[in-house]
Amino acid sequence: MQLKGCNYRSAILYGYAVPVTEVEEKLWAMEKITNGVITDRWAHTRLPPNKTEMTSTQVCFLAILTFSFFPFST
């Protein structure tokens, strides 16, 4: 497994968030988030998520107004 997308110590995002309520959009976002951390992980999970998993997982759309980050230094 290859980890990716974890190259920062911290990031601060300012904006407005709204919950994603459409099932298809939520599944799409969950796949992108999962694969963004570990390549192809979504394909190796139990699919589709069951009703309990879907209702206990909140996905939000974030309209970013501004941000700051602190790169990881070696």
Kinemage of the C-alpha trace (Angstrom):
@kinemage 1
@onewidth
@group {chain A} dominant
@subgroup {mainchain}
@vectorlist {calphas} color= white
{ca met a 1} P 0.000 0.000 0.000
{ca gln a 2} L 1.191 3.477 -0.808
{ca leu a 3} L 0.264 6.397 1.434
{ca lys a 4} L -0.216 9.756 -0.224
{ca gly a 5} L -1.589 13.186 0.555
{ca cys a 6} L -0.009 13.433 4.015
{ca asn a 7} L 2.866 15.834 3.368
{ca tyr a 8} L 1.853 18.614 5.768
{ca arg a 9} L 2.115 18.997 9.522
{ca ser a 10} L -1.073 21.006 9.584
{ca ala a 11} L -3.423 22.979 7.420
{ca ile a 12} L -6.077 25.532 8.292
{ca leu a 13} L -9.021 25.990 5.950
{ca tyr a 14} L -11.549 28.802 6.250
{ca gly a 15} L -14.846 28.579 4.443
{ca tyr a 16} L -18.401 27.311 4.557
{ca ala a 17} L -19.344 23.649 4.835
{ca val a 18} L -22.627 21.976 3.947
{ca pro a 19} L -23.455 18.296 4.424
{ca val a 20} L -23.556 16.078 1.352
{ca thr a 21} L -26.954 14.379 1.400
{ca glu a 22} L -27.268 12.748 -2.030
{ca val a 23} L -26.227 9.078 -1.774
{ca glu a 24} L -24.395 8.971 -5.123
{ca glu a 25} L -22.449 12.157 -4.351
{ca lys a 26} L -21.601 10.891 -0.857
{ca leu a 27} L -20.325 7.564 -2.223
{ca trp a 28} L -18.244 9.403 -4.844
{ca ala a 29} L -16.702 11.613 -2.145
{ca met a 30} L -16.047 8.662 0.180
{ca glu a 31} L -14.229 6.859 -2.628
{ca lys a 32} L -12.077 9.917 -3.439
{ca ile a 33} L -11.211 10.494 0.229
{ca thr a 34} L -10.353 6.823 0.838
{ca asn a 35} L -8.211 6.503 -2.301
{ca gly a 36} L -6.567 9.856 -1.512
{ca val a 37} L -5.039 8.355 1.624
{ca ile a 38} L -4.215 4.850 0.357
{ca thr a 39} L -4.091 4.129 -3.373
{ca asp a 40} L -6.924 1.823 -4.558
{ca arg a 41} L -8.141 1.174 -1.004
{ca trp a 42} L -11.815 1.698 -1.911
{ca ala a 43} L -11.790 -1.310 -4.253
{ca his a 44} L -10.585 -3.508 -1.385
{ca thr a 45} L -13.291 -2.570 1.105
{ca arg a 46} L -16.721 -4.043 1.691
{ca leu a 47} L -18.903 -2.456 -0.990
{ca pro a 48} L -21.400 -0.976 -0.881
{ca pro a 49} L -21.257 0.438 2.641
{ca asn a 50} L -24.202 -0.734 4.742
{ca lys a 51} L -26.947 1.573 6.013
{ca thr a 52} L -25.327 2.009 9.450
{ca glu a 53} L -22.007 3.016 7.889
{ca met a 54} L -23.693 5.480 5.544
{ca thr a 55} L -25.711 7.156 8.294
{ca ser a 56} L -22.808 7.290 10.768
{ca thr a 57} L -20.422 8.833 8.221
{ca gln a 58} L -20.777 12.555 7.546
{ca val a 59} L -19.305 14.033 4.353
{ca cys a 60} L -19.261 17.794 3.889
{ca phe a 61} L -18.669 19.987 0.869
{ca leu a 62} L -16.329 22.808 1.843
{ca ala a 63} L -16.204 26.040 -0.139
{ca ile a 64} L -12.700 27.254 0.777
{ca leu a 65} L -12.331 31.014 1.123
{ca thr a 66} L -8.716 31.046 2.310
{ca phe a 67} L -6.144 28.663 3.759
{ca ser a 68} L -2.709 28.379 5.316
{ca phe a 69} L -0.420 25.396 5.720
{ca phe a 70} L 2.812 24.441 7.364
{ca pro a 71} L 4.942 22.097 5.226
{ca phe a 72} L 6.660 19.125 6.742
{ca ser a 73} L 10.402 19.758 6.895
{ca thr a 74} L 13.054 17.084 7.151
